[in-house]
Amino acid sequence: MAYASTNPYTNEVLKTFPEATDQDVQAALTQGYAAYEAWRETSFAERSKLLKKVGELLRRDIDKLARLAALEMGKVLKEARGEVILSAQICEYYAEHAEELLKPKALKVDSPEKGRPTLVHEPQGIVLAIEPWNFPYYQVVRIAAPQLSAGNAVILKHASNLPQCAAACQELFEEAGAPKGLFQNLYLARHHTETVLNDPRTCGVALTGSEGAGSVVAGIAGKALKKATMELGGSDAFIVLDDADLEKTVKWAVFGRHWNAGQVCVSAKRIIVVDSLYDRFLELYKKGISELKAGDPLDPETNFAPLSSQKAADDLQAQVDAAKKLGAEVEVINLPVPNQGAFFKPAIMTGLDENNEARHWEFFGPVTQLYRAKDEEDAIRIANDSPYGLGGSVFTKDEERGARVAAKIRTGMVFINHPTTTKADLPFGGIARSGFGRELIDLGIKEFVNHKLINIVDIDAPF
């Protein structure tokens, strides 16, 4: 696996980095565990100080970090800046709330002879974070902030096309005052995943990535008897009911499917519109897509980016071609795109009936799967006809109706009148082929801690 920065707008290789050696990995594990042993004894106030400082540095370096994301994976500047701010907010959230989230809990018992039990939450070691390229900073902070707040150490294996963003993450934590080894970026080779997870100093792995990668890593973790959390693919349903505010809904649909060039696990990938609004929705939706501005991600006016690499664009085209062979109909929207770069013109795919297996695929890019539903019940049926279960959304003027429909959608998250999104103080995660475990709020900080019972019992022995 080569670690290389390749600008997806120019296809220029900016910089390459060698993979870590076996000796590098062992040194990192030794240093990381030593840092953990000291860090676990630090106060929440000291941990909070570190996270607050990381948040400050993220805000200070917003322009530099946003530009780096644009150069390495093609993210447009406005979105990259938003990602950096979200990352800072996550750091600040745990700086403020970690102690309260992990405070010991006295358990109620129905008789004194059962003792005075308390549940405490203790760190366990090194967490391996395997993170994807589509959100270079947020994905890293989403695991690092809670785990460092809990007292664990983190080794990062970032995507191979983001070596400079990965290095920037380590630099931020170290400048903020993290002890050497507490947060380490390593350019790990594939076989190193097994090395790290088999090491007794590692307590688990958090992976965000493809379903295939998750299956492999979860298998390694399971064999090593290590805890794992998996945030994998998604094919979120975007349901438009017959009483939706159509113009507002269309704007959210265009954004929900095309931000980050559609390379988002929680993109509105499957848009399901009830029959009475379908034709008008489609008309407005195509118009909205055609008004996007494709161009250099470093241009502040650009809001439609290239894909992360030419390979990503080629793979997506092959997937679309395969869907067409199975009977799907594809309309490419005539959005002007530059002659250079890994651009993929937005496309709308229909004809995805029960006989077309492509309805179960995740299209990681600006391809909309569009469905005409007979009514609300049919929309729910279509939404649940998916192997994934990450997020989803329901659009309706009746919020109570929206909540009732949301309750019937089998996913980890559902939003009413907004595409699935993420915030520092909301949980994130899915079910089924979208993975398991949760990140953020109290659920995320408790994934890799030991929930230990301490019970004081003062009764006479039976003999």
C-alpha positions in Angstrom: 0.0 0.0 0.0 1.6 3.3 -1.1 0.9 6.4 0.9 0.7 9.3 -1.5 -0.9 12.7 -1.9 -2.5 13.0 -5.3 -4.5 16.1 -6.1 -7.7 14.7 -7.7 -8.3 18.0 -9.6 -4.9 17.9 -11.3 -3.9 14.3 -10.8 -0.5 15.6 -9.7 1.3 13.5 -7.1 2.2 16.0 -4.4 4.2 13.9 -2.0 4.8 10.2 -1.1 5.6 8.5 2.2 7.1 5.1 3.0 5.1 2.5 4.9 6.0 1.9 8.5 8.4 -0.9 9.2 7.7 -3.8 11.6 10.2 -2.1 13.9 8.3 1.2 13.7 5.1 -0.6 14.7 6.7 -2.2 17.7 8.2 1.1 18.8 4.8 2.8 18.5 3.1 0.1 20.6 5.8 0.4 23.3 5.6 4.2 23.3 1.9 4.3 23.1 1.4 1.9 26.0 3.8 3.8 28.2 1.9 7.0 27.4 -1.3 5.3 28.3 0.0 4.0 31.6 0.8 7.6 32.6 -2.2 9.2 31.0 -4.8 7.0 32.7 -3.7 8.4 36.0 -4.2 12.0 34.9 -7.2 14.1 36.0 -10.1 14.9 33.8 -9.0 18.5 34.2 -5.7 17.7 32.6 -7.4 15.8 29.8 -9.8 18.6 29.3 -7.0 21.1 28.9 -5.5 19.0 26.1 -8.8 18.7 24.2 -9.6 22.4 24.6 -6.2 23.3 23.2 -6.7 20.9 20.2 -10.0 22.7 19.5 -8.2 26.1 19.6 -5.5 24.9 17.2 -8.1 23.5 14.8 -9.8 26.9 14.7 -6.5 28.7 14.4 -5.3 26.5 11.4 -8.7 26.3 9.7 -7.5 27.7 6.4 -4.3 25.6 6.2 -6.2 22.4 7.1 -9.0 23.1 4.7 -6.6 23.7 1.9 -4.8 20.5 2.7 -8.1 18.5 2.5 -8.8 20.1 -0.9 -5.4 19.2 -2.2 -5.4 15.6 -1.0 -9.0 14.5 -1.5 -10.7 17.3 -3.4 -13.0 18.6 -0.7 -14.3 22.1 -1.6 -13.1 24.8 0.8 -16.4 25.7 2.4 -17.1 22.1 3.3 -13.5 21.6 4.5 -13.7 24.6 6.7 -17.0 23.3 8.1 -15.4 19.9 8.8 -12.6 21.6 10.8 -15.0 23.6 12.9 -17.0 20.4 13.6 -13.8 18.7 14.7 -13.1 21.5 17.1 -16.6 21.3 18.5 -16.2 17.6 19.2 -13.0 18.3 21.1 -14.7 21.1 23.1 -17.7 18.8 23.8 -15.5 16.2 25.5 -13.4 18.8 27.2 -16.5 20.0 28.9 -18.5 16.8 29.4 -16.1 13.8 29.7 -15.9 13.8 33.5 -19.6 13.9 33.9 -20.1 11.2 31.2 -17.7 8.8 33.0 -18.5 9.6 36.6 -19.0 6.5 38.9 -22.6 5.4 39.2 -24.0 4.0 42.5 -26.2 1.1 41.7 -29.5 0.5 43.6 -30.0 -2.8 45.3 -33.0 -4.1 47.2 -31.3 -5.2 50.3 -28.1 -4.2 52.3 -26.7 -7.7 52.2 -26.1 -7.2 48.4 -23.6 -4.6 49.3 -23.0 -1.0 48.1 -22.2 -1.5 44.4 -20.6 1.2 42.2 -20.0 1.1 38.5 -16.8 2.8 37.4 -15.4 3.3 33.9 -11.7 2.7 33.4 -9.4 3.0 30.3 -7.9 -0.1 28.9 -5.0 0.7 26.6 -4.4 1.6 22.9 -7.2 2.0 20.5 -6.4 1.4 16.8 -8.4 3.9 14.7 -8.7 3.0 11.0 -10.2 6.0 9.2 -11.3 6.9 5.7 -10.4 9.7 3.3 -13.8 11.4 2.9 -13.5 13.4 6.2 -9.8 13.8 6.9 -10.1 15.4 10.3 -13.6 14.8 11.6 -13.3 11.0 11.3 -10.1 11.1 13.3 -11.3 13.4 16.0 -14.6 11.5 16.3 -12.6 8.6 17.9 -9.6 10.4 19.3 -11.4 13.0 21.4 -13.5 10.6 23.4 -10.8 8.0 23.8 -8.2 10.4 25.0 -10.7 11.9 27.3 -11.4 8.4 28.7 -7.7 7.8 29.3 -6.8 5.6 26.4 -4.1 6.1 23.8 -4.7 6.1 20.0 -2.8 4.8 17.0 -4.1 6.2 13.8 -4.1 4.3 10.5 -5.5 6.9 8.0 -6.4 6.4 4.4 -3.5 6.0 2.0 -4.3 9.1 0.0 -4.3 11.4 3.1 -0.7 11.1 4.4 -0.4 14.9 4.9 -3.7 15.3 6.7 -2.8 12.3 8.9 0.5 13.9 9.8 -1.3 17.2 10.5 -3.5 15.4 13.0 -0.6 14.1 15.1 1.1 17.5 14.9 -2.1 19.2 16.3 -2.3 16.8 19.3 1.4 17.1 20.0 1.4 20.9 19.8 -1.6 20.9 22.1 0.6 19.2 24.7 -0.2 15.5 24.3 2.5 13.3 25.8 4.8 11.6 23.3 3.1 8.5 22.0 -0.4 9.2 23.3 -1.7 10.0 19.7 0.4 8.5 16.9 -0.1 8.5 13.2 1.5 5.4 11.5 1.6 4.6 7.8 0.7 1.0 8.4 0.9 -1.7 5.8 -2.1 -4.1 5.5 -0.5 -6.9 7.6 0.2 -4.5 10.4 -3.5 -4.4 11.3 -3.2 -8.0 12.6 0.1 -7.2 14.3 -1.5 -4.3 16.3 -4.7 -6.1 17.2 -2.9 -9.2 18.3 -0.7 -7.2 20.7 -2.0 -7.3 24.3 -1.4 -3.6 24.7 -4.2 -2.9 22.2 -7.7 -3.0 23.6 -9.7 -2.6 20.4 -10.3 -1.1 17.0 -12.6 1.6 15.6 -13.0 1.4 11.9 -14.9 3.7 9.5 -14.8 2.5 6.0 -16.2 0.1 3.4 -18.2 -3.0 4.2 -15.4 -5.1 2.8 -12.8 -3.5 5.0 -15.0 -3.8 8.0 -15.6 -7.4 7.5 -11.9 -8.2 7.3 -10.9 -6.1 10.3 -13.8 -7.2 12.4 -12.7 -10.8 11.7 -9.2 -10.0 12.9 -10.5 -8.3 16.0 -12.8 -11.2 16.8 -10.0 -13.7 16.5 -7.9 -11.6 18.7 -10.8 -11.2 21.2 -10.6 -7.4 20.9 -13.5 -5.0 21.0 -14.4 -3.4 17.7 -16.8 -0.7 16.5 -17.6 -0.5 12.8 -19.1 2.4 10.9 -19.4 1.0 7.4 -21.4 1.8 4.3 -24.8 3.3 4.0 -27.6 3.8 1.5 -29.8 6.3 3.3 -33.4 6.7 2.4 -34.7 10.2 1.8 -38.6 9.9 2.0 -40.7 12.6 0.6 -44.3 12.3 1.8 -47.3 13.9 0.0 -47.5 16.9 2.4 -43.9 17.9 2.2 -42.8 21.5 1.4 -41.6 20.6 -2.0 -39.3 23.5 -2.8 -37.5 23.3 0.6 -37.4 19.5 0.3 -35.8 19.6 -3.2 -33.1 21.9 -1.9 -32.2 19.6 0.9 -32.3 16.6 -1.5 -29.8 18.3 -3.9 -27.5 19.1 -1.0 -28.0 15.8 0.8 -27.0 13.8 -2.2 -24.2 16.0 -3.6 -22.2 17.4 -0.7 -18.7 16.1 -0.7 -19.5 15.0 -4.3 -21.8 12.3 -2.8 -18.9 10.6 -1.0 -20.6 10.4 2.4 -21.8 7.4 4.2 -25.0 9.3 5.2 -25.7 10.8 1.8 -29.3 10.8 0.7 -28.6 8.0 -1.7 -32.1 6.6 -2.2 -34.7 9.2 -2.7 -38.2 7.9 -2.3 -41.1 10.2 -3.5 -44.8 9.5 -3.2 -46.6 9.3 -6.5 -48.5 12.6 -6.2 -45.3 14.6 -5.9 -42.9 12.5 -8.0 -43.1 14.3 -11.4 -42.8 17.8 -9.9 -40.1 16.7 -7.5 -38.1 15.2 -10.4 -38.4 18.4 -12.4 -37.2 20.6 -9.6 -34.5 18.1 -8.5 -32.9 18.0 -12.0 -33.0 21.8 -12.2 -31.3 22.1 -8.8 -28.5 19.7 -9.7 -27.9 21.5 -13.0 -27.3 24.7 -11.0 -24.4 23.2 -9.0 -21.0 24.7 -9.8 -18.2 22.3 -10.6 -14.6 23.4 -10.5 -11.3 23.7 -8.6 -12.0 22.8 -5.0 -9.7 25.7 -4.0 -12.1 28.1 -5.7 -14.5 29.4 -3.1 -17.4 29.4 -5.6 -17.1 25.7 -6.3 -19.7 23.5 -4.6 -19.4 20.3 -6.6 -16.1 18.6 -6.3 -14.2 15.9 -8.2 -14.2 12.4 -6.6 -11.3 11.6 -4.4 -9.3 9.9 -7.3 -9.6 8.9 -10.9 -9.9 5.3 -9.7 -12.9 6.2 -7.6 -14.5 7.8 -10.7 -13.7 4.8 -12.9 -15.0 2.3 -10.2 -18.3 4.3 -9.9 -18.8 4.3 -13.7 -18.2 0.5 -13.7 -20.8 0.1 -11.0 -23.3 2.3 -12.9 -22.7 0.2 -16.1 -23.3 -3.0 -14.1 -26.6 -1.6 -12.8 -27.7 -0.7 -16.3 -27.1 -4.3 -17.5 -29.4 -5.4 -14.8 -32.2 -3.1 -16.1 -31.6 0.2 -14.4 -32.2 3.4 -16.4 -29.7 6.2 -16.0 -30.1 9.9 -16.9 -26.9 11.9 -16.7 -27.5 15.6 -15.7 -25.9 18.0 -18.1 -23.8 19.8 -15.4 -20.7 21.4 -17.0 -17.5 20.0 -15.4 -13.9 20.8 -16.1 -12.0 18.8 -18.6 -9.4 17.9 -16.0 -9.8 16.1 -12.7 -11.7 13.1 -11.4 -15.2 14.5 -12.0 -18.3 12.4 -12.2 -21.4 14.0 -13.7 -24.4 13.6 -11.5 -26.8 10.9 -12.6 -30.3 9.8 -11.7 -31.0 6.0 -11.7 -34.5 4.6 -11.9 -35.9 1.1 -12.8 -34.6 -0.4 -9.6 -37.4 -2.8 -9.0 -37.4 -6.0 -7.0 -35.7 -7.8 -9.8 -32.7 -5.4 -9.9 -30.0 -6.2 -7.4 -28.5 -2.8 -7.9 -31.1 -1.4 -5.5 -29.1 -2.9 -2.7 -25.8 -1.4 -3.7 -24.1 1.7 -2.3 -23.1 4.2 -5.0 -20.3 6.3 -3.4 -20.6 9.4 -5.5 -23.2 11.6 -7.2 -25.6 8.9 -8.4 -29.2 9.2 -7.1 -31.4 6.1 -6.8 -34.9 7.5 -7.4 -38.0 5.6 -6.4 -41.7 6.3 -7.0 -43.8 5.1 -4.0 -47.5 4.5 -4.1 -48.1 6.0 -0.7 -46.6 6.3 2.8 -46.7 2.6 3.5 -45.0 1.8 0.2 -42.3 4.4 0.9 -41.5 2.7 4.2 -41.3 -0.6 2.5 -38.8 0.7 -0.1 -36.8 2.4 2.6 -36.4 -0.9 4.6 -35.5 -2.9 1.4 -31.8 -2.4 2.0 -29.0 -4.4 3.6 -27.8 -1.2 5.2 -29.1 0.6 8.2 -27.1 3.8 8.9 -29.4 6.9 8.6 -32.4 8.2 6.8 -34.8 11.2 6.6 -38.5 11.9 6.3 -39.9 15.1 4.8 -43.4 16.2 5.8 -45.2 19.3 7.2 -46.6 17.1 9.9 -43.8 16.5 12.4 -45.8 13.9 14.4 -46.4 12.0 11.2 -42.7 12.2 10.4 -41.9 10.8 13.8 -44.3 7.9 13.3 -42.8 7.1 9.9 -39.2 7.4 11.4 -40.1 4.8 14.0 -40.8 2.3 11.2 -37.5 2.9 9.4 -34.8 0.3 10.4 -31.7 2.4 10.8 -29.5 3.8 13.5 -30.5 7.4 12.8 -33.5 9.2 11.3 -34.0 12.9 10.8 -37.3 14.7 10.1 -37.1 17.5 7.4 -33.3 17.3 7.2 -30.8 14.9 5.6 -28.9 12.6 8.0 -26.1 14.7 9.5 -23.7 14.7 12.4 -23.1 17.0 15.4 -20.7 16.9 18.3 -23.5 16.2 20.8 -25.5 13.6 18.8 -24.8 9.8 18.6 -23.6 8.4 15.3 -23.8 4.8 14.1 -25.9 2.1 12.3 -27.1 -1.4 12.2 -27.1 -4.4 9.8 -24.4 -4.1 7.1 -23.7 -0.5 8.2 -21.9 -1.9 11.2 -22.2 -1.8 15.0 -21.2 0.4 17.9 -21.8 4.1 18.4 -19.5 7.2 18.3 -19.9 10.6 20.0 -21.8 11.6 23.2 -21.7 9.1 26.1 -22.1 6.1 23.9 -18.8 6.8 22.1 -16.7 7.5 25.1 -17.8 4.3 26.7 -17.0 1.9 23.8 -13.5 1.1 24.9 -13.6 1.5 28.7 -13.9 -1.2 31.3 -17.3 -0.9 33.0 -16.1 -2.3 36.3 -18.2 -3.2 39.3 -16.8 -2.3 42.7 -19.0 -3.7 45.5 -18.5 -3.2 49.2 -20.2 -6.0 51.1 -20.3 -6.3 54.9 -22.0 -9.4 56.0 -21.0 -12.5 57.9 -19.8 -15.6 56.1 -22.3 -18.5 55.9 -19.8 -20.9 57.5 
